[in-house]
Amino acid sequence: MSDSAERGREQAAERDTEETDGQDRDETAERKRERRSTAWQEAERVLWRAGHQQTVRSRLAWLNDGAESVYDLDRPVDMYGDRIVETLEERVAGLLGKEAAAFFPTGTMAQQVALRCWAGRTGDATVAMHALGHPEVHERHAFSTLSGLRPVRVTGEPRLPTAEEVRDFEEPFGTLLLELPLRDAGFVLPTWEELEAVTEAARERDAVVHFDGARLWECTPHFSRPLDEIAGLADSVYVSFYKSLGGLGGAAVAGPRTLIDEAKAWRHRYGGMVFQQFPTVLGALIGLDRELPRLPAYVAHARVVAAALREGFAEAGVPWARVHPEEPHTHQFQVWLPYDAEVLTDTATLHTEETKTGLFTRWSRGGPGLALTEVTVAAPGLEWTAEDVKTAVADFVARLPG
């Protein structure tokens, strides 16, 4: 066999080995995900149960249990966005103090449509936003790829943009997008006065203001303002029906009626005119009835949990443990620990399996030797006392490798 043939065979063998190793890694990751999901489902005590962490049977039971109380189930089903869909749209518009609202199957579609409508009206396709904004980080450049919008980053600091940054930004923009709360910075919010100032600064530049309010529902305690007053600072608002309200999915955009009429035309063009949407809409209505009134209690108890986590890690002797923000702005916040993310994720799964208590799930790399996770406090978390949290922290830390 020639040297070149031998080298070719070796290279092929190396590729086969690399592919096999990659498949093994993928299979290992999948097994870990399944194990983590099973542990959370079987846990007797958790701070929150997300819809995607439950079974099909439990979600159907939840929908069936709540549907009768939110809508007349003897009415005809919807077809292409009428009937029950219109009922939800009217309710959302009323809650946010806007003239009209349009239901969308996804938030990605909803915001693209709203912003391209504003671009047509302002004559400027540039959208100013935070570098950590959801459309910039999590939507595969959908703005520029599909909608012809041009996102520009006002700031990359782990907070909302300031009025000065908006006022002094070096190039024109037609729309300012503000994510409330800013999830990837730790679910943080500005003060009410800061929010008023930044929206006014945008209008001084003849720009419109759009709120990415996927989690706007839980902002009322921080601002000490009702939803319609908060939404009143923006020209249009997007809200989600599953991120805080526990629904099956779906989103809405609320704003001036002429904008919403145009948005519905674009919804059709984008493929969002789904034949029947009543299960998703019922889930949204249940969330508005059941979860929306409870959110202030979740926010208040999240502050109790956050304080107990800080105390628990200090008592367990964990160096450089951080809860961010120290006093959560909503019912969600971050926890940072000086360990590898995979180690913490594996330890969290083991802790949940062995104690039947779900404190943390998946961790992400936050920097060299640092990892972070997101904590949500909802209805199950209200049963936890501060001592319960500290006990769970001690049990978790005890399982960390030395």
The 8 nearest C-alpha neighbors of each residue, nearest first, counted from 0:
[[1, 4, 5, 2, 3, 6, 8, 7],
 [2, 0, 4, 3, 5, 6, 7, 8],
 [1, 3, 5, 4, 6, 0, 7, 8],
 [4, 2, 6, 5, 1, 7, 0, 8],
 [5, 3, 7, 1, 6, 2, 8, 0],
 [6, 4, 2, 8, 7, 3, 1, 9],
 [5, 7, 3, 9, 4, 8, 2, 10],
 [8, 6, 4, 10, 5, 9, 3, 11],
 [7, 9, 11, 5, 6, 10, 12, 4],
 [8, 10, 12, 6, 11, 7, 13, 5],
 [9, 11, 13, 7, 12, 8, 6, 14],
 [12, 10, 14, 8, 13, 9, 7, 15],
 [11, 13, 9, 15, 10, 14, 16, 8],
 [14, 12, 10, 16, 11, 15, 17, 9],
 [13, 15, 17, 11, 16, 12, 18, 10],
 [14, 16, 12, 18, 13, 17, 19, 11],
 [15, 17, 13, 19, 14, 18, 20, 12],
 [18, 16, 20, 14, 19, 15, 21, 13],
 [19, 17, 21, 15, 20, 16, 14, 22],
 [18, 20, 22, 16, 21, 17, 15, 23],
 [21, 19, 23, 17, 18, 22, 16, 24],
 [22, 20, 18, 24, 19, 23, 17, 25],
 [21, 23, 25, 19, 24, 20, 26, 18],
 [24, 22, 20, 26, 21, 25, 27, 19],
 [23, 25, 27, 21, 22, 26, 28, 20],
 [24, 26, 22, 28, 27, 23, 29, 21],
 [27, 25, 29, 23, 28, 24, 22, 30],
 [28, 26, 24, 30, 29, 25, 23, 31],
 [27, 29, 31, 25, 26, 30, 24, 32],
 [28, 30, 26, 32, 31, 27, 25, 33],
 [31, 29, 27, 33, 32, 28, 34, 26],
 [30, 32, 34, 28, 29, 33, 35, 27],
 [33, 31, 29, 35, 34, 30, 36, 28],
 [34, 32, 36, 30, 31, 35, 37, 29],
 [33, 35, 31, 37, 32, 36, 30, 38],
 [34, 36, 32, 38, 33, 348, 37, 31],
 [37, 35, 33, 39, 34, 38, 32, 40],
 [38, 36, 40, 34, 39, 35, 33, 41],
 [37, 39, 35, 41, 352, 36, 40, 351],
 [40, 38, 42, 36, 41, 37, 357, 35],
 [39, 41, 37, 38, 42, 36, 53, 52],
 [40, 42, 38, 39, 37, 43, 355, 352],
 [43, 41, 355, 39, 356, 44, 40, 38],
 [42, 44, 355, 356, 41, 45, 357, 40],
 [43, 45, 356, 42, 357, 355, 46, 379],
 [46, 44, 357, 47, 356, 379, 358, 380],
 [45, 47, 380, 376, 379, 377, 375, 358],
 [48, 46, 377, 45, 379, 376, 375, 380],
 [47, 49, 52, 50, 45, 46, 53, 379],
 [50, 48, 52, 51, 47, 53, 245, 242],
 [49, 51, 52, 53, 245, 48, 58, 247],
 [50, 52, 53, 49, 54, 48, 247, 55],
 [53, 51, 49, 50, 36, 48, 40, 54],
 [54, 52, 51, 50, 40, 57, 55, 58],
 [53, 55, 57, 56, 58, 52, 51, 40],
 [54, 56, 58, 57, 59, 53, 60, 51],
 [57, 55, 59, 54, 58, 60, 53, 61],
 [56, 58, 60, 54, 59, 55, 61, 53],
 [59, 57, 61, 55, 60, 56, 62, 54],
 [60, 58, 62, 56, 61, 57, 63, 55],
 [59, 61, 57, 63, 58, 62, 64, 56],
 [62, 60, 58, 64, 59, 63, 57, 65],
 [63, 61, 59, 60, 65, 64, 66, 58],
 [64, 62, 60, 66, 61, 65, 59, 67],
 [63, 65, 61, 62, 60, 66, 67, 59],
 [66, 64, 62, 63, 67, 68, 285, 61],
 [65, 67, 63, 68, 69, 62, 64, 281],
 [68, 66, 69, 65, 70, 72, 71, 64],
 [67, 69, 66, 65, 70, 71, 285, 64],
 [70, 68, 66, 67, 284, 285, 65, 71],
 [71, 69, 72, 67, 68, 66, 281, 83],
 [70, 72, 73, 74, 67, 69, 68, 66],
 [73, 71, 74, 70, 67, 66, 75, 76],
 [74, 72, 71, 75, 76, 70, 67, 66],
 [73, 75, 72, 71, 76, 70, 82, 83],
 [76, 74, 73, 77, 82, 72, 83, 78],
 [77, 75, 74, 78, 277, 82, 83, 275],
 [78, 76, 82, 81, 275, 83, 80, 277],
 [77, 79, 275, 274, 80, 81, 76, 82],
 [80, 78, 274, 272, 273, 81, 275, 77],
 [79, 81, 84, 78, 77, 272, 85, 82],
 [80, 82, 84, 77, 85, 78, 79, 83],
 [83, 81, 77, 85, 84, 86, 80, 76],
 [82, 84, 86, 85, 77, 81, 87, 277],
 [85, 83, 87, 86, 81, 80, 82, 88],
 [84, 86, 88, 82, 87, 83, 81, 89],
 [87, 85, 83, 89, 84, 88, 90, 82],
 [88, 86, 90, 84, 85, 89, 91, 83],
 [87, 89, 85, 100, 91, 90, 86, 101],
 [90, 88, 92, 86, 87, 91, 85, 93],
 [89, 91, 87, 93, 88, 92, 94, 86],
 [90, 92, 94, 88, 93, 89, 95, 87],
 [91, 93, 97, 99, 89, 100, 95, 90],
 [94, 92, 96, 90, 91, 95, 89, 97],
 [93, 95, 91, 92, 96, 227, 90, 226],
 [96, 94, 227, 92, 93, 97, 226, 230],
 [95, 97, 227, 93, 94, 92, 231, 98],
 [98, 96, 92, 254, 95, 99, 253, 93],
 [97, 99, 255, 256, 254, 92, 96, 100],
 [100, 98, 92, 256, 97, 253, 254, 255],
 [99, 101, 253, 88, 92, 252, 259, 254],
 [102, 100, 251, 252, 88, 259, 263, 253],
 [101, 103, 251, 250, 88, 100, 252, 104],
 [104, 102, 250, 105, 251, 109, 249, 271],
 [103, 105, 249, 250, 271, 102, 248, 106],
 [106, 104, 249, 107, 103, 108, 250, 109],
 [105, 107, 109, 250, 108, 110, 239, 249],
 [106, 108, 105, 109, 110, 111, 138, 134],
 [107, 109, 111, 106, 105, 110, 112, 103],
 [110, 108, 106, 112, 107, 111, 103, 113],
 [111, 109, 113, 112, 108, 107, 114, 106],
 [110, 112, 108, 114, 113, 109, 115, 142],
 [111, 113, 115, 110, 109, 114, 262, 116],
 [114, 112, 110, 116, 111, 115, 262, 109],
 [115, 113, 117, 116, 111, 112, 110, 118],
 [114, 116, 118, 112, 117, 113, 111, 119],
 [117, 115, 113, 119, 114, 118, 112, 120],
 [116, 118, 114, 120, 119, 115, 121, 113],
 [119, 117, 124, 115, 123, 121, 116, 120],
 [120, 118, 116, 122, 117, 121, 115, 123],
 [119, 121, 117, 118, 122, 116, 123, 115],
 [122, 120, 118, 123, 119, 173, 117, 206],
 [121, 123, 119, 118, 120, 124, 173, 117],
 [122, 124, 173, 118, 121, 125, 172, 119],
 [123, 125, 118, 148, 149, 173, 126, 122],
 [126, 124, 149, 172, 123, 173, 150, 148],
 [127, 125, 150, 174, 172, 175, 149, 151],
 [128, 126, 175, 151, 150, 152, 153, 176],
 [129, 127, 176, 152, 153, 175, 151, 126],
 [128, 130, 132, 131, 152, 154, 153, 155],
 [129, 131, 155, 152, 132, 154, 128, 135],
 [132, 130, 129, 183, 136, 133, 135, 155],
 [133, 131, 129, 135, 130, 134, 136, 178],
 [132, 134, 136, 137, 135, 131, 138, 178],
 [135, 133, 138, 132, 136, 137, 140, 142],
 [134, 136, 132, 133, 137, 140, 130, 131],
 [137, 135, 133, 134, 131, 138, 132, 139],
 [136, 138, 133, 134, 139, 135, 140, 132],
 [137, 139, 134, 140, 141, 136, 135, 133],
 [140, 138, 141, 137, 136, 135, 134, 144],
 [141, 139, 142, 138, 143, 144, 135, 134],
 [140, 142, 144, 139, 145, 143, 138, 146],
 [143, 141, 148, 146, 140, 144, 145, 111],
 [142, 144, 148, 147, 141, 149, 146, 145],
 [145, 143, 141, 142, 140, 146, 147, 148],
 [146, 144, 141, 143, 142, 147, 148, 140],
 [145, 147, 142, 148, 143, 144, 115, 111],
 [146, 148, 143, 145, 144, 142, 149, 124],
 [149, 147, 143, 124, 142, 146, 125, 150],
 [148, 150, 125, 143, 124, 126, 151, 147],
 [149, 151, 126, 125, 127, 148, 152, 128],
 [152, 150, 127, 126, 128, 153, 149, 125],
 [153, 151, 130, 128, 129, 154, 127, 150],
 [152, 154, 129, 128, 127, 151, 160, 164],
 [155, 153, 129, 152, 156, 130, 160, 164],
 [154, 156, 130, 129, 157, 131, 152, 153],
 [155, 157, 158, 154, 159, 160, 130, 129],
 [158, 156, 184, 155, 159, 185, 131, 183],
 [159, 157, 156, 184, 160, 187, 181, 188],
 [158, 160, 189, 161, 188, 181, 157, 129],
 [161, 159, 154, 164, 158, 153, 162, 165],
 [160, 162, 164, 163, 197, 165, 159, 193],
 [161, 163, 197, 165, 164, 200, 196, 166],
 [162, 164, 166, 161, 165, 167, 200, 197],
 [165, 163, 161, 167, 162, 166, 168, 160],
 [164, 166, 162, 168, 163, 167, 200, 201],
 [165, 167, 163, 200, 164, 168, 162, 201],
 [168, 166, 164, 165, 163, 169, 162, 170],
 [169, 167, 165, 164, 166, 170, 153, 171],
 [168, 170, 167, 171, 166, 165, 164, 153],
 [171, 169, 168, 172, 167, 151, 125, 127],
 [170, 172, 173, 169, 125, 168, 204, 123],
 [173, 171, 125, 174, 126, 127, 123, 206],
 [172, 174, 206, 123, 125, 121, 126, 124],
 [175, 173, 207, 126, 206, 208, 172, 127],
 [174, 176, 127, 208, 126, 128, 209, 207],
 [177, 175, 209, 128, 210, 127, 208, 174],
 [176, 178, 210, 211, 179, 128, 209, 175],
 [179, 177, 211, 181, 180, 210, 212, 132],
 [180, 178, 212, 181, 215, 211, 177, 188],
 [179, 181, 186, 188, 187, 178, 182, 214],
 [182, 180, 186, 178, 187, 179, 184, 183],
 [181, 183, 186, 185, 184, 180, 187, 178],
 [182, 184, 185, 181, 131, 186, 132, 157],
 [183, 185, 157, 182, 181, 186, 187, 158],
 [184, 186, 182, 187, 183, 332, 333, 323],
 [187, 185, 182, 181, 180, 332, 184, 331],
 [186, 188, 180, 181, 185, 328, 184, 158],
 [189, 187, 180, 179, 328, 190, 181, 186],
 [190, 188, 193, 194, 159, 191, 187, 158],
 [191, 189, 193, 192, 194, 188, 222, 221],
 [192, 190, 194, 193, 222, 195, 189, 221],
 [191, 193, 195, 190, 194, 196, 189, 197],
 [194, 192, 196, 190, 191, 195, 189, 197],
 [195, 193, 191, 197, 196, 192, 189, 190],
 [196, 194, 192, 198, 193, 197, 199, 191],
 [195, 197, 193, 199, 194, 198, 162, 200],
 [198, 196, 162, 200, 194, 199, 195, 161],
 [199, 197, 201, 200, 195, 196, 194, 202],
 [198, 200, 202, 196, 201, 197, 195, 203],
 [201, 199, 197, 203, 166, 198, 202, 162],
 [202, 200, 198, 204, 206, 199, 203, 165],
 [203, 201, 205, 204, 206, 199, 200, 207],
 [202, 204, 200, 201, 205, 199, 206, 166],
 [203, 205, 202, 201, 206, 200, 166, 171],
 [204, 206, 202, 203, 201, 207, 173, 121],
 [207, 205, 173, 202, 174, 201, 204, 172],
 [206, 208, 174, 234, 175, 202, 173, 209],
 [207, 209, 175, 233, 234, 174, 176, 198],
 [210, 208, 176, 235, 233, 236, 234, 175],
 [211, 209, 236, 177, 212, 176, 178, 237],
 [212, 210, 178, 237, 177, 213, 179, 236],
 [211, 213, 215, 238, 214, 237, 179, 210],
 [212, 214, 238, 239, 215, 211, 237, 242],
 [213, 215, 212, 216, 243, 217, 242, 180],
 [214, 216, 212, 218, 217, 213, 179, 238],
 [215, 217, 214, 218, 291, 219, 243, 226],
 [216, 218, 215, 219, 294, 329, 214, 295],
 [219, 217, 215, 221, 216, 220, 329, 222],
 [218, 220, 222, 224, 223, 221, 217, 225],
 [221, 219, 223, 222, 218, 295, 217, 224],
 [222, 220, 219, 218, 223, 328, 329, 188],
 [221, 223, 224, 219, 220, 191, 218, 190],
 [224, 222, 220, 219, 221, 225, 218, 191],
 [223, 225, 222, 219, 228, 229, 226, 220],
 [226, 224, 228, 227, 219, 229, 223, 222],
 [227, 225, 229, 228, 95, 230, 219, 94],
 [226, 228, 95, 96, 230, 229, 225, 231],
 [227, 229, 231, 226, 225, 230, 224, 232],
 [230, 228, 226, 231, 227, 232, 225, 224],
 [229, 231, 227, 232, 228, 233, 95, 226],
 [230, 232, 228, 229, 233, 227, 96, 234],
 [231, 233, 230, 229, 198, 234, 195, 228],
 [234, 232, 208, 235, 231, 209, 230, 210],
 [233, 235, 208, 209, 254, 207, 232, 236],
 [236, 234, 254, 209, 233, 253, 210, 208],
 [235, 237, 210, 253, 252, 209, 212, 211],
 [236, 238, 252, 212, 211, 251, 210, 213],
 [239, 237, 213, 212, 251, 250, 252, 236],
 [240, 238, 250, 213, 241, 242, 249, 106],
 [239, 241, 283, 246, 244, 249, 250, 248],
 [240, 242, 246, 245, 244, 248, 243, 239],
 [241, 243, 244, 239, 245, 240, 214, 213],
 [244, 242, 241, 245, 214, 240, 216, 217],
 [243, 245, 286, 241, 290, 240, 246, 242],
 [246, 244, 241, 243, 286, 242, 50, 247],
 [247, 245, 241, 282, 283, 240, 248, 244],
 [246, 248, 279, 282, 241, 245, 249, 283],
 [249, 247, 241, 246, 240, 279, 250, 104],
 [248, 250, 104, 105, 240, 103, 239, 279],
 [251, 249, 239, 103, 106, 105, 238, 240],
 [250, 252, 102, 101, 238, 103, 237, 100],
 [251, 253, 237, 101, 100, 236, 109, 238],
 [254, 252, 100, 236, 235, 99, 92, 97],
 [253, 255, 235, 97, 99, 98, 234, 256],
 [256, 254, 98, 258, 257, 99, 259, 97],
 [255, 257, 259, 99, 258, 98, 260, 254],
 [256, 258, 260, 259, 255, 261, 254, 262],
 [259, 257, 261, 255, 256, 260, 262, 254],
 [260, 258, 262, 256, 261, 257, 100, 263],
 [261, 259, 257, 263, 262, 258, 256, 264],
 [260, 262, 264, 258, 259, 263, 257, 265],
 [263, 261, 259, 265, 264, 260, 112, 266],
 [262, 264, 266, 260, 265, 261, 259, 267],
 [265, 263, 261, 267, 262, 266, 268, 260],
 [264, 266, 268, 262, 267, 263, 269, 112],
 [267, 265, 263, 271, 269, 264, 268, 262],
 [266, 268, 272, 265, 270, 264, 271, 269],
 [269, 267, 265, 270, 266, 264, 271, 272],
 [270, 268, 266, 267, 271, 265, 108, 272],
 [271, 269, 267, 268, 272, 266, 273, 265],
 [270, 272, 266, 267, 273, 269, 104, 103],
 [273, 271, 267, 79, 270, 266, 274, 80],
 [272, 274, 271, 79, 275, 276, 80, 270],
 [273, 275, 79, 78, 272, 276, 80, 77],
 [276, 274, 78, 77, 273, 277, 79, 76],
 [277, 275, 279, 278, 280, 273, 274, 77],
 [276, 278, 280, 279, 281, 275, 77, 83],
 [279, 277, 281, 280, 276, 282, 247, 62],
 [280, 278, 282, 247, 281, 277, 276, 248],
 [279, 281, 277, 283, 282, 278, 276, 284],
 [282, 280, 284, 278, 283, 279, 277, 285],
 [281, 283, 246, 279, 285, 280, 284, 247],
 [282, 284, 280, 286, 246, 240, 281, 285],
 [283, 285, 281, 287, 286, 282, 288, 280],
 [286, 284, 288, 282, 283, 287, 289, 65],
 [285, 287, 244, 290, 283, 289, 284, 288],
 [288, 286, 291, 284, 285, 289, 290, 283],
 [289, 287, 285, 286, 284, 290, 291, 292],
 [290, 288, 286, 287, 285, 291, 292, 293],
 [289, 291, 286, 293, 244, 292, 287, 288],
 [290, 292, 287, 293, 294, 289, 288, 244],
 [293, 291, 290, 294, 289, 295, 288, 287],
 [294, 292, 290, 291, 296, 295, 297, 289],
 [293, 295, 297, 296, 291, 217, 292, 298],
 [296, 294, 298, 297, 293, 220, 299, 217],
 [297, 295, 299, 294, 298, 293, 300, 381],
 [296, 298, 294, 300, 377, 295, 299, 330],
 [297, 299, 330, 301, 295, 329, 296, 300],
 [300, 298, 296, 297, 301, 302, 295, 303],
 [299, 301, 303, 297, 302, 298, 296, 304],
 [302, 300, 304, 298, 330, 303, 299, 376],
 [301, 303, 305, 300, 304, 299, 326, 327],
 [302, 304, 300, 306, 301, 305, 307, 385],
 [303, 305, 301, 307, 302, 306, 308, 385],
 [306, 304, 302, 308, 307, 303, 301, 309],
 [305, 307, 309, 303, 308, 304, 302, 310],
 [308, 306, 310, 304, 385, 309, 305, 311],
 [309, 307, 311, 305, 310, 306, 304, 312],
 [310, 308, 306, 307, 312, 311, 313, 305],
 [309, 311, 307, 313, 308, 312, 314, 306],
 [310, 312, 389, 308, 314, 313, 309, 392],
 [311, 313, 315, 314, 317, 309, 310, 308],
 [314, 312, 310, 316, 315, 311, 317, 309],
 [313, 315, 311, 316, 312, 310, 317, 393],
 [316, 314, 312, 313, 317, 393, 311, 396],
 [315, 317, 313, 314, 318, 312, 311, 396],
 [316, 318, 312, 315, 313, 320, 319, 314],
 [319, 317, 320, 316, 337, 313, 336, 312],
 [318, 320, 321, 337, 317, 336, 335, 313],
 [321, 319, 336, 318, 335, 317, 312, 337],
 [322, 320, 335, 334, 319, 323, 336, 309],
 [321, 323, 334, 325, 333, 324, 335, 309],
 [324, 322, 325, 333, 332, 185, 334, 321],
 [323, 325, 327, 326, 322, 332, 185, 328],
 [326, 324, 323, 322, 327, 305, 306, 321],
 [325, 327, 324, 302, 328, 305, 323, 306],
 [328, 326, 324, 329, 302, 332, 325, 330],
 [327, 329, 221, 187, 188, 326, 186, 330],
 [330, 328, 298, 331, 327, 217, 218, 186],
 [329, 331, 298, 301, 297, 376, 375, 327],
 [332, 330, 375, 329, 374, 186, 376, 327],
 [331, 333, 185, 374, 373, 327, 186, 323],
 [334, 332, 373, 323, 185, 372, 322, 374],
 [333, 335, 322, 372, 371, 321, 323, 373],
 [336, 334, 371, 321, 370, 320, 322, 333],
 [335, 337, 320, 370, 338, 369, 371, 319],
 [338, 336, 369, 368, 370, 319, 320, 335],
 [339, 337, 369, 368, 336, 370, 340, 343],
 [338, 340, 342, 341, 368, 370, 369, 343],
 [339, 341, 370, 362, 343, 363, 364, 342],
 [342, 340, 344, 343, 339, 345, 362, 363],
 [341, 343, 345, 339, 340, 344, 346, 338],
 [342, 344, 346, 340, 341, 345, 347, 362],
 [345, 343, 361, 341, 347, 362, 346, 342],
 [344, 346, 348, 342, 347, 343, 341, 349],
 [345, 347, 343, 349, 348, 344, 350, 342],
 [348, 346, 350, 344, 345, 349, 359, 360],
 [349, 347, 351, 345, 346, 350, 35, 352],
 [348, 350, 346, 352, 351, 347, 353, 345],
 [349, 351, 347, 353, 348, 352, 395, 354],
 [352, 350, 357, 356, 355, 348, 349, 354],
 [353, 351, 349, 38, 355, 350, 354, 348],
 [352, 354, 350, 351, 355, 349, 356, 348],
 [353, 355, 356, 351, 352, 350, 42, 357],
 [356, 354, 42, 351, 43, 352, 353, 357],
 [357, 355, 44, 351, 354, 42, 45, 43],
 [356, 358, 45, 351, 359, 44, 42, 39],
 [357, 359, 356, 45, 46, 391, 360, 351],
 [360, 358, 347, 357, 361, 374, 372, 344],
 [359, 361, 347, 344, 348, 362, 358, 35],
 [362, 360, 344, 372, 359, 363, 347, 343],
 [361, 363, 372, 340, 344, 371, 370, 343],
 [364, 362, 340, 370, 371, 365, 372, 361],
 [363, 365, 370, 340, 366, 369, 371, 362],
 [366, 364, 370, 369, 371, 363, 367, 335],
 [365, 367, 369, 364, 368, 370, 371, 337],
 [368, 366, 369, 365, 364, 339, 370, 337],
 [367, 369, 338, 337, 339, 366, 370, 365],
 [370, 368, 337, 366, 365, 338, 367, 336],
 [371, 369, 364, 365, 340, 363, 336, 335],
 [372, 370, 335, 363, 334, 362, 365, 364],
 [371, 373, 362, 334, 333, 363, 361, 374],
 [372, 374, 333, 332, 334, 375, 331, 371],
 [375, 373, 332, 331, 333, 372, 376, 359],
 [374, 376, 331, 330, 47, 377, 46, 373],
 [375, 377, 46, 380, 301, 330, 47, 297],
 [378, 376, 47, 380, 297, 379, 46, 375],
 [377, 379, 380, 381, 47, 297, 376, 46],
 [380, 378, 46, 381, 47, 377, 382, 45],
 [381, 379, 46, 376, 382, 377, 378, 383],
 [380, 382, 383, 378, 379, 300, 377, 297],
 [381, 383, 380, 379, 384, 378, 46, 44],
 [384, 382, 380, 381, 387, 385, 388, 46],
 [385, 383, 387, 386, 388, 382, 381, 304],
 [384, 386, 388, 307, 387, 304, 389, 303],
 [387, 385, 389, 384, 388, 390, 307, 383],
 [388, 386, 384, 390, 385, 389, 383, 391],
 [387, 389, 391, 385, 386, 390, 307, 392],
 [388, 390, 311, 392, 386, 391, 387, 307],
 [391, 389, 393, 387, 392, 388, 386, 394],
 [390, 392, 394, 388, 389, 393, 395, 387],
 [393, 391, 389, 395, 390, 394, 311, 396],
 [394, 392, 390, 396, 395, 391, 397, 315],
 [395, 393, 391, 397, 392, 396, 390, 398],
 [394, 396, 392, 393, 397, 398, 350, 391],
 [395, 397, 393, 399, 398, 394, 392, 315],
 [396, 398, 394, 395, 399, 393, 400, 392],
 [399, 397, 396, 395, 346, 400, 394, 350],
 [398, 400, 396, 397, 346, 401, 395, 343],
 [401, 399, 398, 342, 397, 346, 396, 343],
 [400, 399, 398, 397, 396, 338, 342, 317]]
